[in-house]
Amino acid sequence: MQVATHNNTSQHQGRGYGYVILAAVCWAVSGSSAKFLFQQGISPFQLVQLRLTIAVAGIFLWLFIYYRSLLRIEKKDLLYFVILGGMGLASVQVTYLYTISKIHVAAAILLQYLAPVFIALYSVIFAHEKLNLRTVISLIGAITGCYLVSGAYNLDMLSMNKTGIISGILSAIVFAWYSIQGEYGMKRYDSWTVLFFALLFAALSWNIFYPPFSAFMRPYSAVEWGWISYIAVFGTAVPFGLYLKGISLIRATNASITATLEPITAGLISWIFLGEKMDGVQMAGGGLVICSIILLQLSSPLKMVQKFLLKLKAILIG
């Protein structure tokens, strides 16, 4: 019985890491796509409104047709979702996209992935949790690896747009808060229910405090609509759903550290499609992030290969 329980736990954790990894890949492509749209004259505020409105409409139709029961919540939880979406998710979206519009995509990703630091601080200060040495080392390794793989060591931080840097730090704080609150919500509801209502109130916020549907009135080319659609579906609905599902299986701290694969993926995409080559230091940073993620799952270095392969198998066939 204990063996079966252990195997089930391993499979659940494997799926959890798989969900977060897929979310990181989707977000990596989305960041570069957003930068392209900003270069075409679309503002971050317009893209946030487009992104949230299209995403929530698509998820509503999908759930209404196939999983209608997931569209129900209790009245007492309504305020929770108003805050989670209208304040949390809406703020995550705009601060992240605004940061990308002001500074390098790599630097924007790096700043947002300071979120694990804030989650760890919250756990220690407010939740009175003790971080074990392995988690601390993984956290430091992941953050350091993000710094290296993004190439931030070549950027003159002092010459950057100060508004963009402040927005990036705020994005990390809000993302950490959203992760923690999302974990709480899934104790009562399915991850897609949490995602839908968070997106719903985020979209309502951006159609109340920003001129309603004004972003849809702007003319767009077919290419622009294609990238807008990608960002709404695979840069918002799908990865946030995967990320929330991952949190339910591996908790917020582990999910946030695992999601630091995003800058690695973004670096690879830039190398393949934009011809931006990663130097030796960047590749070393990528290796450091991967090692940090693996370290989270290990109880003994001697079992590294065996356990990693088991996790990989669980992810692929999960």
C-alpha positions as CSV (number, residue, x, y, z in Angstrom):
1,M,0.0,0.0,0.0
2,Q,2.8,2.4,0.9
3,V,4.6,1.6,-2.4
4,A,1.4,2.3,-4.4
5,T,0.9,5.6,-2.6
6,H,4.5,6.6,-3.2
7,N,4.2,5.8,-6.9
8,N,0.9,7.8,-7.2
9,T,2.6,10.7,-5.5
10,S,5.5,10.6,-7.9
11,Q,3.2,10.5,-10.9
12,H,1.2,13.5,-9.6
13,Q,4.4,15.4,-9.0
14,G,5.7,14.5,-12.4
15,R,2.5,15.8,-14.0
16,G,2.7,18.9,-11.9
17,Y,6.2,19.7,-13.2
18,G,5.1,18.9,-16.7
19,Y,2.2,21.3,-16.5
20,V,4.5,24.1,-15.3
21,I,7.1,23.4,-17.9
22,L,4.6,23.6,-20.7
23,A,3.3,26.9,-19.3
24,A,6.8,28.3,-19.3
25,V,7.2,27.4,-23.0
26,C,3.9,29.1,-23.9
27,W,4.8,32.2,-21.9
28,A,8.3,32.4,-23.5
29,V,6.8,32.5,-27.0
30,S,4.1,35.0,-25.8
31,G,6.7,37.5,-24.5
32,S,8.4,37.7,-27.9
33,S,5.1,37.9,-29.6
34,A,4.0,40.8,-27.4
35,K,7.2,42.7,-28.1
36,F,6.5,42.3,-31.9
37,L,3.0,43.8,-31.4
38,F,4.4,46.7,-29.4
39,Q,6.8,47.5,-32.3
40,Q,3.7,47.7,-34.5
41,G,2.2,50.4,-32.4
42,I,-0.1,48.4,-30.1
43,S,0.0,49.7,-26.5
44,P,0.3,47.3,-23.5
45,F,-3.1,48.5,-22.3
46,Q,-4.7,47.6,-25.6
47,L,-3.0,44.2,-25.6
48,V,-4.1,43.4,-22.0
49,Q,-7.7,44.2,-22.9
50,L,-7.6,42.1,-26.0
51,R,-5.8,39.3,-24.3
52,L,-8.1,39.0,-21.3
53,T,-11.3,39.5,-23.2
54,I,-10.6,36.9,-25.9
55,A,-9.2,34.4,-23.4
56,V,-12.1,34.5,-21.0
57,A,-14.6,34.3,-23.9
58,G,-12.9,31.2,-25.3
59,I,-12.7,29.5,-21.9
60,F,-16.3,30.2,-21.2
61,L,-17.5,28.6,-24.4
62,W,-15.2,25.6,-23.8
63,L,-16.5,25.0,-20.3
64,F,-20.1,25.8,-21.2
65,I,-20.1,23.1,-23.8
66,Y,-18.0,20.4,-22.1
67,Y,-17.7,21.1,-18.4
68,R,-20.6,23.3,-17.4
69,S,-20.4,22.3,-13.8
70,L,-17.1,24.1,-13.5
71,L,-18.8,27.4,-14.1
72,R,-20.4,27.4,-10.7
73,I,-19.0,28.9,-7.5
74,E,-20.5,29.6,-4.1
75,K,-21.7,33.1,-3.3
76,K,-19.4,33.3,-0.3
77,D,-16.4,32.9,-2.6
78,L,-17.4,35.7,-5.0
79,L,-15.3,38.4,-3.3
80,Y,-12.3,36.1,-3.3
81,F,-12.5,35.8,-7.1
82,V,-13.1,39.5,-7.6
83,I,-9.9,40.2,-5.7
84,L,-7.9,37.3,-7.3
85,G,-8.9,38.4,-10.9
86,G,-9.8,42.1,-10.7
87,M,-6.7,43.0,-8.7
88,G,-4.3,40.1,-8.9
89,L,-4.4,38.7,-12.4
90,A,-5.3,42.0,-14.0
91,S,-2.2,43.5,-12.4
92,V,0.1,40.6,-13.4
93,Q,-1.0,41.1,-17.0
94,V,-0.4,44.8,-17.3
95,T,2.8,45.1,-15.3
96,Y,4.4,42.2,-17.2
97,L,3.4,43.6,-20.7
98,Y,4.2,47.1,-19.7
99,T,7.7,46.0,-18.6
100,I,8.3,44.2,-21.9
101,S,7.3,47.4,-23.8
102,K,9.8,49.5,-21.9
103,I,12.9,47.3,-21.5
104,H,14.5,44.2,-23.1
105,V,12.3,41.0,-23.1
106,A,15.0,39.1,-21.4
107,A,15.3,41.6,-18.6
108,A,11.5,41.7,-18.2
109,I,11.4,38.0,-17.8
110,L,14.3,38.1,-15.3
111,L,12.5,40.6,-13.2
112,Q,9.2,38.7,-13.1
113,Y,11.0,35.6,-12.1
114,L,12.1,37.1,-8.9
115,A,8.6,35.9,-7.8
116,P,10.1,32.8,-6.0
117,V,12.0,35.1,-3.8
118,F,8.9,36.9,-2.7
119,I,7.0,33.6,-2.3
120,A,9.8,32.3,-0.1
121,L,9.8,35.5,2.0
122,Y,6.0,35.2,2.4
123,S,6.3,31.6,3.5
124,V,8.9,32.4,6.1
125,I,7.5,35.7,7.4
126,F,3.7,35.2,7.3
127,A,3.2,31.4,7.0
128,H,6.0,30.6,9.5
129,E,7.4,27.9,7.3
130,K,11.0,26.7,7.5
131,L,12.7,26.4,4.1
132,N,15.0,23.4,3.9
133,L,18.5,23.7,2.6
134,R,17.7,22.0,-0.7
135,T,14.9,24.5,-1.5
136,V,17.1,27.5,-0.5
137,I,19.9,26.2,-2.8
138,S,17.4,25.6,-5.6
139,L,16.0,29.0,-5.2
140,I,19.3,30.8,-5.3
141,G,20.5,28.6,-8.3
142,A,17.3,29.3,-10.3
143,I,17.5,33.0,-9.8
144,T,21.2,33.1,-10.6
145,G,20.7,30.9,-13.6
146,C,17.9,33.2,-14.9
147,Y,20.2,36.2,-14.5
148,L,22.9,34.5,-16.6
149,V,20.8,32.8,-19.3
150,S,18.8,36.1,-20.0
151,G,22.1,37.9,-20.7
152,A,21.2,40.5,-18.1
153,Y,24.9,40.7,-17.0
154,N,25.5,42.6,-20.3
155,L,22.8,45.2,-19.7
156,D,23.5,48.5,-18.2
157,M,20.8,48.4,-15.5
158,L,21.3,52.1,-14.6
159,S,20.5,53.2,-18.2
160,M,17.3,51.2,-18.4
161,N,13.9,52.9,-18.3
162,K,13.3,53.2,-14.5
163,T,9.5,52.9,-15.0
164,G,10.0,49.6,-16.7
165,I,12.3,48.3,-13.9
166,I,9.8,49.3,-11.2
167,S,7.0,47.7,-13.2
168,G,9.0,44.5,-13.5
169,I,9.6,44.3,-9.8
170,L,5.9,45.0,-9.1
171,S,5.1,42.2,-11.6
172,A,7.2,39.7,-9.6
173,I,5.4,40.7,-6.4
174,V,2.0,40.5,-7.8
175,F,2.8,37.2,-9.6
176,A,4.0,35.7,-6.3
177,W,0.8,36.9,-4.6
178,Y,-1.3,35.4,-7.4
179,S,0.4,32.1,-7.1
180,I,-0.2,31.9,-3.4
181,Q,-3.8,32.9,-3.7
182,G,-4.4,30.5,-6.6
183,E,-3.2,27.7,-4.4
184,Y,-5.8,28.6,-1.8
185,G,-8.6,28.7,-4.3
186,M,-7.9,25.3,-5.6
187,K,-8.5,23.8,-2.2
188,R,-12.2,24.4,-3.0
189,Y,-12.4,24.4,-6.9
190,D,-11.0,22.9,-10.0
191,S,-8.1,24.8,-11.5
192,W,-10.2,25.7,-14.6
193,T,-12.9,27.2,-12.4
194,V,-10.2,29.3,-10.6
195,L,-8.8,30.4,-13.9
196,F,-12.1,31.3,-15.5
197,F,-13.4,33.5,-12.7
198,A,-10.0,35.1,-12.3
199,L,-9.9,35.9,-16.0
200,L,-13.5,37.0,-15.9
201,F,-13.0,39.6,-13.3
202,A,-9.7,40.7,-14.7
203,A,-11.4,41.2,-18.1
204,L,-14.2,43.1,-16.5
205,S,-11.7,45.4,-14.8
206,W,-9.9,46.2,-18.1
207,N,-13.3,46.9,-19.7
208,I,-14.4,49.2,-16.9
209,F,-11.2,51.2,-16.0
210,Y,-10.0,51.3,-19.7
211,P,-12.5,52.4,-22.4
212,P,-14.7,49.3,-22.9
213,F,-13.7,47.2,-25.9
214,S,-11.7,50.2,-27.3
215,A,-8.8,47.9,-28.2
216,F,-11.0,46.0,-30.6
217,M,-11.8,49.1,-32.6
218,R,-8.2,49.5,-33.8
219,P,-7.5,48.1,-37.2
220,Y,-5.1,45.1,-37.2
221,S,-3.4,43.1,-40.0
222,A,-3.9,39.4,-40.3
223,V,-0.4,38.8,-38.8
224,E,-1.2,41.0,-35.9
225,W,-4.5,39.2,-35.3
226,G,-2.7,35.9,-35.5
227,W,-0.2,36.9,-32.7
228,I,-3.0,38.5,-30.6
229,S,-4.9,35.2,-30.8
230,Y,-1.9,33.2,-29.9
231,I,-1.2,35.5,-26.9
232,A,-4.9,35.2,-25.8
233,V,-5.0,31.4,-26.1
234,F,-1.5,30.0,-25.6
235,G,-0.1,33.0,-23.8
236,T,-2.9,33.4,-21.3
237,A,-5.7,30.8,-21.1
238,V,-3.6,27.6,-21.6
239,P,-0.5,28.4,-19.6
240,F,-2.3,30.0,-16.7
241,G,-4.5,26.9,-16.5
242,L,-1.5,24.6,-16.7
243,Y,0.3,26.7,-14.1
244,L,-2.6,26.6,-11.6
245,K,-2.9,22.8,-12.2
246,G,0.8,22.5,-11.5
247,I,0.5,24.4,-8.3
248,S,-2.2,22.0,-7.1
249,L,0.3,19.1,-7.5
250,I,3.7,20.6,-6.5
251,R,2.8,23.8,-4.5
252,A,3.5,27.4,-5.3
253,T,7.2,27.6,-4.4
254,N,8.2,24.6,-6.5
255,A,6.0,25.7,-9.4
256,S,7.5,29.2,-9.4
257,I,11.1,27.8,-9.5
258,T,10.2,25.3,-12.3
259,A,8.6,28.1,-14.3
260,T,12.0,29.8,-14.5
261,L,12.5,27.6,-17.6
262,E,10.8,30.4,-19.5
263,P,13.9,32.5,-20.0
264,I,15.8,29.4,-21.2
265,T,13.1,28.7,-23.7
266,A,12.9,32.4,-24.8
267,G,16.7,32.3,-25.3
268,L,16.4,29.2,-27.6
269,I,13.5,30.7,-29.5
270,S,15.5,33.9,-30.1
271,W,18.5,31.9,-31.2
272,I,16.5,29.8,-33.7
273,F,14.2,32.4,-35.2
274,L,16.0,35.7,-34.6
275,G,19.6,34.5,-34.9
276,E,20.5,35.6,-31.4
277,K,23.2,33.3,-30.2
278,M,23.7,32.2,-26.6
279,D,27.2,32.5,-25.3
280,G,28.9,30.2,-22.9
281,V,27.9,32.1,-19.8
282,Q,24.2,32.0,-20.9
283,M,24.3,28.3,-21.6
284,A,25.9,27.8,-18.2
285,G,23.1,29.7,-16.7
286,G,20.6,27.5,-18.4
287,G,22.3,24.5,-17.0
288,L,22.2,26.0,-13.5
289,V,18.4,26.5,-13.8
290,I,17.8,22.9,-14.9
291,C,20.0,21.6,-12.1
292,S,18.1,23.7,-9.6
293,I,14.8,22.2,-10.8
294,I,16.1,18.7,-10.6
295,L,17.5,19.3,-7.2
296,L,14.0,20.0,-5.9
297,Q,12.9,16.5,-6.7
298,L,15.9,14.6,-5.3
299,S,16.4,13.2,-1.8
300,S,19.8,11.8,-2.7
301,P,22.3,12.8,-5.4
302,L,23.1,9.1,-5.9
303,K,19.6,8.6,-7.2
304,M,19.6,11.6,-9.6
305,V,19.5,9.8,-12.9
306,Q,17.0,7.2,-11.9
307,K,14.6,9.7,-10.3
308,F,14.9,12.2,-13.1
309,L,14.1,9.6,-15.8
310,L,11.1,8.5,-13.8
311,K,9.8,12.1,-13.6
312,L,10.4,12.6,-17.3
313,K,8.5,9.4,-18.1
314,A,5.6,10.6,-15.9
315,I,5.6,13.9,-17.7
316,L,5.6,12.4,-21.1
317,I,2.9,9.7,-20.5
318,G,1.1,11.3,-17.6
